[in-house]
Amino acid sequence: MDEKQLIQAVRKQDPNALQDLVLCHGDRLFRSACLLCGDPDEAQDLVHNTLLQALRSGHRFEGHSSLYTWLHAILLNLTRHYHRDRKRIIYDEELTVQRAIPVEQDPTVLDVKLTSGALMEALQRLSAPHREVLVLRFYENMKIDEIAGQLGVSSGTVKSRLHYAIAQMHSWLAPELNLSATSGTHERGRR
Amino acid sequence: MNCGSFRNHVFEYLDGSLTGRLQTAAEEHLDACAACREFVAEQRSIAGSLSRTFYDATESLHLPPQTWEQVPAASPGERRSSAVGTKGVRFPSRRLAWSVGLFGSAAVLMAGVLFVVVKAHWPGLIHPETAQTSMSIQLSYPVPAYKFHAGEGFVVDSVSYQTAVICQTVAISRNPRQ
């Protein structure tokens, strides 16, 4: 199923479109969700709910953006709810310890923690709005006006958050990830 | 264009999305300002490093296969049909859970208001001394009872309904105005 057929299926709320959505955009949404929330288990739930919500509100997709951009907007919205709800959770120390054991044994989690621990840690130290602009800019490769449209804020706000977030990441990660080294860019590579 | 103005537009400059006049002014400023050339190079370097780091950190991640199985099984039509009265129902959002709870509460409140309004519009009904006969008003409504637990997200373990009944026997006057 190509992009046009997939869009038609989503608009018609065809349940068979779900599998194609997972095939076409599942991994990319999942990676973005991991960066945004820092937890692969939660990221999986977020993607799951994103795809369901996309199908439920498929008739609202007007085609002004790509299907992936629209899906990512839903993901961003759900991630904001996730961060808001997480602030309300009072952690039970005993439950946290019990949960930590199986999570450490999950190879997916291990992979994230070992290969990108510093990045994830630094991202999670940022506030959610600053993390969003970084992920949209450097993972989703969006331009400033695209980010502003996606987040519903002005370009000036996006640039201000971006300057701050880059400065923070630079100060935290420069020694470990050689951030100041001149290198080829992956920018625009996936678009 | 001065340094402050250029640095304010540096992201658009890197995007190549500056408009004609601004693009020209930016290029002229860069030709004349070594500090801003260095700033642009630094921004390019940081952008490249961050971008590469994001990709390297996530390229081995794949959506776990169980999502494949769960998503089609939980298509909207099927969710709607199984969303009430079964165990393990999961609300997609806290907002929806609140809506369901508020709807139940509103139903109870409306039943009470209706009862009061009925009594208010037939004042004779509440004066037994003028009554010559009586009638019984009975209102019944379902009250949802949810059992929640804190799991991954907001999980409802069970939903059950109890029927609440308000019954009132009132006297009816043949001529309430008398």
Interface residues (C-beta under 8 A of the other chain):
Chain A: Q13 P15 N16 L18 Q19 V22 G26 D27 L29 F30 R31 C34 L35 P40 D41 E42 Q44 D45 V47 H48 N49 L51 L52 Q53 L55 R56 H81 D85 I89 T108 D111 V112 T115 S116 L119 M120 L134 V135 R137 F138 Y139 N141 K143 I144 D145 K159 L162 I166 M169 H170 L173 L177 N178 L179 S180 A181 T182 S183 G184 T185 H186 E187 G189
Chain B: N8 F11 E12 D15 S17 A41 E42 Q43 R44 S45 I46 A47 G48 S49 L50 S51 R52 T53 F54 Y55 D56 A57 T58 E59 S60 L61 H62 L63 P64 T67 W68 Q70 V71 P72 A74 S75 P76 G77 E78 R79 P92 S93 R94 A150 E152 G153 F154
